[in-house]
Amino acid sequence: MPSYTTQTAGRAVSPAPPTPPPVVHPPDGHAPSGKRFLIAMLAPMTLLLLMFTVYPFVSVLWGALHRSDLTRPDDDTFTGAANFLTVLESPGLLTAVLLTAGLVVCAVALEFALGLTAASLLARTVRGSRFYLAMLVLPFGATPLAAYLAWRLMLNPDGGQVNTLLAALGLPAPNWTSEPWLARLAILVVDVWQWTPFITLVMLAGLKALPKEIFEAASLDGATGWQRLTQITLPMLRPLIAFVITFRAIDAARTFDSIWIITGGGPGDATETLTVSIYRSAFGELQIGQASALGLLLMIVMFVLGKRYAAPALRRLEH
Amino acid sequence: MSSFTNPALSRRGLLAAALGVGGAIALGGCAAREGGGSEGGGSDTATTATPATAFAASGMAWDRFKGDTLNLLLCEHWWTKAITKRFSEFEALTGMKIKANTLSEDSYFQQALVALSSGSSTYDALMVGNLQAGQYMSAGWLTPLEPLMSTGNLVNADWFDLDDFFAPARAASSSGGELLALPVSAEAGVVMYRKDLVQQAGITGFPTQESLVDAAAKLNSIQKQPFAGRGRRGLDIIWVWTNYFLTLGGEFFDGDTPTVNSPAGVAATELYVEQLLKQYGPKGAANMSWLEATGSVNEGRSSLFTDASGLLSVVLDPAANSKSDQIAVVRWPNSTAGKAAPNYWYWTAGIPKTSQRKEQAALFYAWALSKETATAVSAQSGSPSARSSVWQDEGFLSFYPGDAAKEISANLENVQPERVPYARPTFSAEADALSLELIKVLVDGKAPAKAMADAAAAMRAAR
């Protein structure tokens, strides 16, 4: 415990004990009940949680366990696990799972590698680093829908700016968004463009918070840059890295709007991830029950991932 | 820890960020304009108010709900843009206030579905797309309109004249003999082309839809990949393909059994997907919606375009298309197998059953879809009204160049709405399954006969 003594005129003086705050009694003269006070303080947050977390969850669970087919809205028969079974037997599920997993792994790996590299460069005091930092956060500022629509038109193989530029450079103009693998690559590129700055900022904050003394000592001991990175920086940042990767992985698995606007899940079903499947099922086919079941399955996977990786990382960060 | 705490950097950073964000948003805006053009070619011209005397002649008590507020859910559309500019006329006439929530198509359908299925009374009136009409009607979410618009004492039935709406459009707005929506606009498949290039290629006309392939081949010699068409999954590719399919005599169902694997289905797929779109279509056709397709025409990369007549207002917009004066249109051609049967699209408008202000909403429609307002809106914006009287109006007809209006009007008469199962509640899912197979022909080179056989099976499974 640190000593709370202060030095005054060369001698130690213990500070006066803190004066307890005056107790304010309510107008009726009674002291506030601890229990009532607790309830009053917790009520707003509890109410918000009930409205925006518990109710939607219960509603989705109810939908998943009933027919919930809006083409037959009067029929809300309890169907038990039928919606889950329909979803699990659906021929497109495996493709959607693989596409989602592929997007998560590739996007997070690329974003982390690029983000860490950019953060390492920005952590050094170099000329223009503030300008680069400001430029880096631009994707955060763009209105997502406008940005995705701009990407869609830029990537349009017929007259889009990307192909126009490639053609001007004498390079082949790929069939972005209408060849399955190129469409997947296009979605990945947009995700990396949008989210690398987030990882950069978090890693930059982590790098700047590391104690300089350790690095100075390592330099004096003759450690190379690579050794400092692999044996000091990365181990010290491990909780932050675990947290940021898990957070991004969960978020990447939920990617919807960029895919929907740029490729619509196509060509065909080439970019139909789980979230696109859920949307199409709910708002295209009006199968709210099946969409709810798939949404719940995705949520369970996210919950398990979060519990397994994000929670311990958060605990380590707090310590 | 973070250099964001440096005030100097914050100011510069903020300035840079603001400029960048502005640029990014502007980029989005430019891109949208570039591809889609301004909806409703002439809609940016000044609005001429409809004379109030025209409404006084109806003998209706327009101000009976003075002080009330009407909540509308609207979809971005050339009609929406034009009618929104006239809301002040309605407010002056009735003393009511309008609160309109206008959303882009995807968001609109989502919002409408949530509002209707949850039984919310947020909206008093809303637009209904063709494909959604069947879903909403079969679910019982819309209010029967005849008691409000024709048999009651709220609207002067003779003055409003329901019979003036195209009969197929009224049929598409009805279910079980009940009128559940009012037709707003009427569109049908047409052939749009560049007069100068067609003439240069020595093409004298499009006698059949099969002749479009020869025309595309000839145009290809002076302009690479001259055919523009939609190939995006879902309604985009299905809407255009249906024109070819119906004209070849195809039917979607026999009873409840999908019949897209018929010879007409295979021939339509060979013609539109394999020959026109794949062989002569633009790069990236498999992901093209009307936005990219009209962009291709407007930027001069395509000279032959088969799509909805409503898109004429996009490709005729001189602000978006520098060659708009060279755009011509002809009705959908016959096929070697039969008479032309173009696909159609009616935007309609309805009143949710849960609305607390049904009569106020009916009064709004009596104004917005009256002959007077419809004629004024159409003449100004080119919005293809579902009222036949509008198609007699010289002011409206003059919006289109040459014989275009005559061709579009004649084309609307060829529409056979009973052959397109939009009203089928499960059609959206079935059409999506069919579209996936069409795209396999386009992208993977799947044989049309095999694709159509698989499509029929997928449509059965999609219910």
Interface residues (C-beta under 8 A of the other chain):
Chain A: L70 T71 R72 P73 D74 R130 F131 L133 A134 M135 V137 L138 P139 G141 A142 T143 L145 A146 A147 L149 A150 R152 L153 M154 N156 P157 D158 G159 G160 N163 A173 N175 W176 T177 S178 E179 P180 A183 L204 A205 K208 A209 W260 T263 G264 G265 G266 P267 G268 D269 R280 F283 G284 E285 L286 Q287 I288
Chain B: M1 S2 S3 N6 L9 R12 G13 A16 A17 A18 G20 V21 A24 I25 L27 G28 G29 A31 A32 E34 G35 D106 F109 Q110 L113 S117 Q135 S138 A139 G140 W141 Q225 G231 R232 R233 G234 P282 K283 G284 A285 A286 N287 M288 S289 L291 E292 G295 S296 E299 R301 P425 T426 S428 A429 D432 L436 I439 K440 L442 V443 A462
